[in-house]
């Protein structure tokens, strides 16, 4: 009869000090997350929200803000656009969102937002009770902007990849599952960008610059927009709009939104194109495409030169004019 040798494994208890450290660490982590949840989620719009996203938001920030919007059980009017609607080089008080006023006005515009990004935000947030204002800037159809690769300009690739084939693959598998779990369960992770902005008044990337490179904000001043000049290629575009990549992308995006009747489309004005016959034909084609999808406010050729701070961005007076036209249109509709 075979004999068996049985080995006994003795599990030693953790030292008392290590146990206390583990328990206290867990307790403090839980308390900090409860505090962050209360400040950044429950009281987000009264304590954190400053009227718009950071200038260069992460996908984590836009997702966290959208989750907070969903928790508010009131109808919203949500603005979607690029740097013109965000209010580049303007205090929030001078932007169209602030001039429209009201707690229900939410500005989710982001400098550099593409049509794919705007679609993704609507799809993520969509409810029939909200109103969405989808701004279309003609600057996207000029040579400089149209020749850029989608992978370079797409703001929120993982978010967009959930709803449309952008040609830019998002994260997959375990990475997505882990991020989604962290977003839902850990308020400190979900709201980290908001905390950076609230406590340090800086974008997280600037914080890294300051810590690692000891940069001061004044060391990275950019050339004022009003002093920038345009090349001949910027102000001339004789291509037909249907041949541009961004027209094809807009057409694809609008096809996904055609059944949503609570979206208002606003075609903005610009000073980038010389008013040639080809440009006017292009704008007519753009108007027909957008108007065939839904309610359209076409403001092209309605702004004055004094409304602009450069070739496309509006100054405070321009934002006031835009707000008055948009308010009248939304009220009438």
WOCOR-V203174 format. One record per residue. N is the residue number from 1. RES is the residue in one small letter. PSI is psi in whole degrees, 0 to 359 (none if undefined). Layout:
[[N & RES & PSI] [N & RES & PSI]]
//
This chain:
[[1 & x & 125] [2 & x & 149] [3 & x & 146] [4 & x & 141] [5 & x & 117] [6 & x & 123] [7 & x & 137] [8 & x & 128] [9 & x & 123] [10 & x & 119] [11 & x & 114] [12 & x & 137] [13 & x & 151] [14 & x & 146] [15 & x & 150] [16 & x & 321] [17 & x & 317] [18 & x & 322] [19 & x & 316] [20 & x & 319] [21 & x & 316] [22 & x & 315] [23 & x & 315] [24 & x & 322] [25 & x & 317] [26 & x & 317] [27 & x & 315] [28 & x & 320] [29 & x & 317] [30 & x & 316] [31 & x & 317] [32 & x & 318] [33 & x & 325] [34 & x & 318] [35 & x & 316] [36 & x & 319] [37 & x & 316] [38 & x & 315] [39 & x & 312] [40 & x & 342] [41 & x & 300] [42 & x & 316] [43 & x & 26] [44 & x & 308] [45 & x & 341] [46 & x & 335] [47 & x & 329] [48 & x & 311] [49 & x & 128] [50 & x & 22] [51 & x & 340] [52 & x & 168] [53 & x & 170] [54 & x & 158] [55 & x & 325] [56 & x & 70] [57 & x & 153] [58 & x & 168] [59 & x & 329] [60 & x & 319] [61 & x & 312] [62 & x & 323] [63 & x & 317] [64 & x & 317] [65 & x & 318] [66 & x & 325] [67 & x & 323] [68 & x & 323] [69 & x & 319] [70 & x & 326] [71 & x & 334] [72 & x & 116] [73 & x & 51] [74 & x & 154] [75 & x & 141] [76 & x & 156] [77 & x & 115] [78 & x & 123] [79 & x & 132] [80 & x & 125] [81 & x & 199] [82 & x & 208] [83 & x & 333] [84 & x & 315] [85 & x & 327] [86 & x & 322] [87 & x & 53] [88 & x & 135] [89 & x & 20] [90 & x & 144] [91 & x & 154] [92 & x & 325] [93 & x & 339] [94 & x & 5] [95 & x & 165] [96 & x & 323] [97 & x & 317] [98 & x & 324] [99 & x & 333] [100 & x & 329] [101 & x & 169] [102 & x & 140] [103 & x & 341] [104 & x & 355] [105 & x & 119] [106 & x & 120] [107 & x & 105] [108 & x & 19] [109 & x & 149] [110 & x & 133] [111 & x & 124] [112 & x & 1] [113 & x & 135] [114 & x & 172] [115 & x & 326] [116 & x & 318] [117 & x & 317] [118 & x & 321] [119 & x & 314] [120 & x & 320] [121 & x & 316] [122 & x & 314] [123 & x & 319] [124 & x & 320] [125 & x & 345] [126 & x & 131] [127 & x & 143] [128 & x & 342] [129 & x & 341] [130 & x & 158] [131 & x & 138] [132 & x & 133] [133 & x & 112] [134 & x & 105] [135 & x & 138] [136 & x & 116] [137 & x & 123] [138 & x & 340] [139 & x & 335] [140 & x & 346] [141 & x & 9] [142 & x & 169] [143 & x & 315] [144 & x & 313] [145 & x & 322] [146 & x & 334] [147 & x & 355] [148 & x & 145] [149 & x & 138] [150 & x & 322] [151 & x & 333] [152 & x & 326] [153 & x & 344] [154 & x & 122] [155 & x & 314] [156 & x & 73] [157 & x & 320] [158 & x & 321] [159 & x & 313] [160 & x & 323] [161 & x & 342] [162 & x & 338] [163 & x & 342] [164 & x & 150] [165 & x & 101] [166 & x & 351] [167 & x & 358] [168 & x & 108] [169 & x & 137] [170 & x & 177] [171 & x & 151] [172 & x & 170] [173 & x & 229] [174 & x & 327] [175 & x & 313] [176 & x & 315] [177 & x & 318] [178 & x & 316] [179 & x & 318] [180 & x & 319] [181 & x & 317] [182 & x & 320] [183 & x & 322] [184 & x & 328] [185 & x & 339] [186 & x & 97] [187 & x & 325] [188 & x & 321] [189 & x & 316] [190 & x & 325] [191 & x & 21] [192 & x & 322] [193 & x & 321] [194 & x & 321] [195 & x & 318] [196 & x & 311] [197 & x & 321] [198 & x & 317] [199 & x & 324] [200 & x & 351] [201 & x & 35] [202 & x & 153] [203 & x & 145] [204 & x & 323] [205 & x & 325] [206 & x & 324] [207 & x & 316] [208 & x & 317] [209 & x & 316] [210 & x & 316] [211 & x & 313] [212 & x & 321] [213 & x & 357] [214 & x & 44] [215 & x & 146] [216 & x & 151] [217 & x & 324] [218 & x & 340] [219 & x & 347] [220 & x & 31] [221 & x & 139] [222 & x & 160] [223 & x & 129] [224 & x & 141] [225 & x & 319] [226 & x & 340] [227 & x & 358] [228 & x & 146] [229 & x & 159] [230 & x & 144] [231 & x & 170] [232 & x & 325] [233 & x & 330] [234 & x & 321] [235 & x & 355] [236 & x & 129] [237 & x & 100] [238 & x & 3] [239 & x & 150] [240 & x & 139] [241 & x & 329] [242 & x & 343] [243 & x & 358] [244 & x & 151] [245 & x & 320] [246 & x & 332] [247 & x & 317] [248 & x & 319] [249 & x & 318] [250 & x & 318] [251 & x & 317] [252 & x & 317] [253 & x & 315] [254 & x & 328] [255 & x & 333] [256 & x & 343] [257 & x & 3] [258 & x & 336] [259 & x & 2] [260 & x & 112] [261 & x & 8] [262 & x & 32] [263 & x & 130] [264 & x & 130] [265 & x & 132] [266 & x & 118] [267 & x & 119] [268 & x & 175] [269 & x & 174] [270 & x & 168] [271 & x & 21] [272 & x & 329] [273 & x & 135] [274 & x & 142] [275 & x & 74] [276 & x & 169] [277 & x & 322] [278 & x & 319] [279 & x & 317] [280 & x & 321] [281 & x & 318] [282 & x & 316] [283 & x & 327] [284 & x & 320] [285 & x & 317] [286 & x & 316] [287 & x & 316] [288 & x & 318] [289 & x & 312] [290 & x & 316] [291 & x & 334] [292 & x & 347] [293 & x & 321] [294 & x & 192] [295 & x & 129] [296 & x & 128] [297 & x & 107] [298 & x & 110] [299 & x & 12] [300 & x & 136] [301 & x & 22] [302 & x & 342] [303 & x & 155] [304 & x & 162] [305 & x & 325] [306 & x & 357] [307 & x & 350] [308 & x & 146] [309 & x & 343] [310 & x & 212] [311 & x & 345] [312 & x & 333] [313 & x & 137] [314 & x & 146] [315 & x & 187] [316 & x & 320] [317 & x & 321] [318 & x & 321] [319 & x & 324] [320 & x & 316] [321 & x & 316] [322 & x & 317] [323 & x & 319] [324 & x & 318] [325 & x & 319] [326 & x & 318] [327 & x & 315] [328 & x & 321] [329 & x & 315] [330 & x & 321] [331 & x & 319] [332 & x & 333] [333 & x & none]]
//
